[in-house]
Amino acid sequence: MADPKGFLTTGREVAETRPVGERVKDWNEVYVPGSLLPIISKQAGRCMDCGIPFCHNGCPLGNLIPEWNDYAYREDWSAASERLHATNNFPEFTGRLCPAPCESACVLGINQPAVTIKNVEVSIIDKAWGNGDVTPQPPERLSGKTVAVIGSGPAGLAAAQQLTRAGHTVAVYERADRIGGLLRYGIPEFKMEKSHINRRIEQMRAEGTKFRTETEIGRDIDAAKLRRRYDAVVIAAGATVSRDLPVPGRELNGVHFAMEYLPLANKVQEGDLTVSPITAEGKHVVVIGGGDTGADCVGTAHRQGALSVTQLEIMPRPGEDRNANQPWPTFPMLYKVTSAHQEGGERVYSVSTTHFEGDEDGNVQSLHLIEVEFKDGKLEQKPGTERSIPAQLVTLAMGFTGTDQANGLVQQFGLELDERGNVARDGEYATNIDGVFVAGDAGRGQSLIVWAIAEGRSAARGVDRFLTGASALPAPIRPTDRALTV
């Protein structure tokens, strides 16, 4: 146990953010560099090393949290890194982007602020990179088997790394011009600088993983031909079909999906563009959708110089404390203020968009909304609450509905889908096509980065068993496992 009295003597402290006036002028990560290390050992010491560590269950990766908390408390960073990597291929991603269901399940969180597990995690991995503890782990021998991984998001990268280390020859196919999937083009630079992805890719290359960019399976390469070329295929193409808003005026210029807007802003940071073709500069911006993607749009609009930013959410405003029907250790729906929200803008809850209005040139100028409420389990409009707000740029961030079928991948493989439109799979992550497996959002539906990594690791075990008859690779979750929610 780290510090037997740590949870009694030390209060919760989290990473310090840079001043709003400073950070909205650049695209660097919002946190003060190095601000965690002076406090993180004591924060790790708040871990009680519970008899039953429910944080293990809150995290689908089964992270060995009390163990690396103990090492961090003792400042044994090499040992902490080893324990961290034992269950997580990419802790620098989850330590920055995961909403930390492990903290919701922390036993200390029953009656005190939970341990800052996420901050400890990112401190360990950043220290490990700085100390040179993160090195390539190439296989001792090759199996002679080949695997194609379709998609280079967290699920695809995790599956590829596990299978490469198991001795298989792995090639990752990505339709974008750079590796990383939504990590690369869906996550703004201020939440995670892309240098973190780049150095992981270099590690994977050194281990033997091959990468093929600007290659879309289904369009550039026929899926059936790909299957014949490789001994196994892992589909990790994500759930990239954005949920639309079919209301009058949707066709107006200036109404875009979030995943049309965000990637262009990231391409500016990559140096591909000087100015984004879709910019918030000098405009009244409305973001429809109250989740993390919506918050990413809010922060991006601030940095592009929006006149105003309004975020709309159809659901009621969550409370700041757990509801009785969301008991510990479940992941509660709480009112969350992200770094983007700290930077300004208005958040409006319990409203529904009725239509958009444009000018004579077909450019959106305003958004009309109405208040809504739940009655007898149904969402109903409240008469007399209609109003309009200015909107010269609208981003739709209402989630995703399933994997892309327009590119032909599903049809060319002959894949079966489940009732939710995801690629169906069995307990080994295998699809109905022999040798074809699916991992991540393509099979689970829209989910969290930590679930994607867990799925990639688990699917890798299924592939390894298919290729060799047995596997020593870990499988932290089953395809049917779900988060700890009510």
Secondary structure, DSSP 8 states (H G I E B T S, - for coil): ---TTHHHH-------B--HHHHTTS-S-SB-TT-SHHHHHHHHTT----SS-THHHHSTT---HHHHHHHHHTT-HHHHHHHHHTT-S-HHHHHHH---HHHHT-GGGGTS----HHHHHHHHHHHHHHHT-------SS--S-EEEEE--SHHHHHHHHHHHHTT-EEEEE-SSSSTTTHHHHTS-TTTS-THHHHHHHHHHHHHT-EEE-S--BTTTB-HHHHHHHSSEEEE------B----STTTTSBTEEEHHHHHHHHHHHHHTS-SS-SS--TTSEEEEE--SHHHHHHHHHHHHHT-SEEEEEESS----SS--TTS-TTS--------HHHHT--EEEESEEEEEEEE-TTSBEEEEEEEEEEEETTEEEE-TT--EEEE-SEEEE-S-B-S---TTSHHHHHT--B-TTSSB---TTSB-SSTTEEE-THHHH-S--HHHHHHHHHHHHHHHHHHHHS---S-----TT---S--
